[in-house]
Amino acid sequence: MLSFIGNQFRKPRGFWGRIIFFSMKKNNRFAYNKIVQELEIKQNDRVLEIGFGPGIGINMICKNFNCSVTGIDFSELMFREAQLRNKRHIENHKLVLNFGDYLDFKFPVESFDKIFFINVIYFWNNIEKPFIKIKDELKQNGMLYIFMAHPTDLKKLKFTKDDIFNKYTIDYVCDKLKNLGFENIDYKFDNGYYIKCNK
Ligand SMILES: C[S@@+](CC[C@H](N)C(=O)[O-])C[C@H]1O[C@@H](n2cnc3c(N)ncnc32)[C@H](O)[C@@H]1O
């Protein structure tokens, strides 16, 4: 049962996916508020969110900034919910939502100024592949912003201690970024790690 719930966090679907949807909507607003402020979004920036879930972050960005936003998520449930929440921005061509696995999805090289993801890193068994892909898709000096929970907290919680959640340490993630050539790697902790760097 616990791994069933853990899997729902990875790719929400059906009845339980809806329960997860409400929990994410309520609990992750704090992280989104913080990250959206810190992305330093400028006019005409192109911003990508990987694993947008209920679509709260992209909604905040579309409402508050004059930029173009793209999202990708491989949960059909989340895709539909985010489409509903952001209907106006999609119709105004400010937002494009994609349904698919980020790891297999082709975005043009050097097409984004900012790429971010919240609570998604746990579900990647190998973080090198997505980091290389992100680096390709970021423009020169573009920014990557990641939020992830502390591995100890993941180990404590009933649903997240399952092996579906890779429990990366901050040192491991920062070393990978450094080895792949990301620059200005910086992080802070506030109920989770906020990690920021540039291409
Ligand atoms: C735990 S939820 C987090 C949702 C949202 N970022 C938040 O913090 O509220 C993880 C989300 O990432 C999506 N996801 C996970 N791996 C993905 C991948 N490889 N490609 C696209 N979406 C992915 C899931 O479908 C789910 O909506």
The ligand as a MOL file (V3000), in Angstrom:
LIG
                    3D

  0  0  0     0  0            999 V3000
M  V30 BEGIN CTAB
M  V30 COUNTS 27 29 0 0 0
M  V30 BEGIN ATOM
M  V30 1 C 5.3030 14.9400 -6.3520 0
M  V30 2 S 4.5740 15.6570 -7.7800 0 CHG=1
M  V30 3 C 5.0560 17.3750 -7.6070 0
M  V30 4 C 4.1430 18.2960 -8.3520 0
M  V30 5 C 4.4770 19.7930 -8.1990 0
M  V30 6 N 5.7710 20.0940 -8.7500 0
M  V30 7 C 4.4060 20.2030 -6.7590 0
M  V30 8 O 5.4640 20.2850 -6.1010 0
M  V30 9 O 3.2940 20.4280 -6.2790 0 CHG=-1
M  V30 10 C 5.5930 15.1450 -9.1130 0
M  V30 11 C 5.0240 15.5930 -10.4430 0
M  V30 12 O 6.0380 15.4100 -11.4340 0
M  V30 13 C 5.5240 14.6690 -12.5200 0
M  V30 14 N 6.6650 13.9220 -13.0860 0
M  V30 15 C 7.5020 13.0800 -12.4280 0
M  V30 16 N 8.4540 12.6090 -13.2560 0
M  V30 17 C 8.2200 13.1900 -14.4660 0
M  V30 18 C 8.8540 13.0970 -15.7380 0
M  V30 19 N 9.9210 12.2970 -15.9330 0
M  V30 20 N 8.3590 13.8230 -16.7600 0
M  V30 21 C 7.2670 14.6140 -16.5830 0
M  V30 22 N 6.6100 14.7320 -15.4010 0
M  V30 23 C 7.0870 14.0280 -14.3600 0
M  V30 24 C 4.3970 13.8280 -11.9290 0
M  V30 25 O 3.4280 13.4350 -12.8650 0
M  V30 26 C 3.8220 14.7630 -10.8600 0
M  V30 27 O 2.8150 15.5990 -11.3750 0
M  V30 END ATOM
M  V30 BEGIN BOND
M  V30 1 1 1 2
M  V30 2 1 2 3
M  V30 3 1 2 10
M  V30 4 1 3 4
M  V30 5 1 4 5
M  V30 6 1 5 6
M  V30 7 1 5 7
M  V30 8 2 7 8
M  V30 9 1 7 9
M  V30 10 1 10 11
M  V30 11 1 11 12
M  V30 12 1 11 26
M  V30 13 1 12 13
M  V30 14 1 13 14
M  V30 15 1 13 24
M  V30 16 1 14 15
M  V30 17 1 14 23
M  V30 18 2 15 16
M  V30 19 1 16 17
M  V30 20 1 17 18
M  V30 21 2 17 23
M  V30 22 1 18 19
M  V30 23 2 18 20
M  V30 24 1 20 21
M  V30 25 2 21 22
M  V30 26 1 22 23
M  V30 27 1 24 25
M  V30 28 1 24 26
M  V30 29 1 26 27
M  V30 END BOND
M  V30 END CTAB
M  END
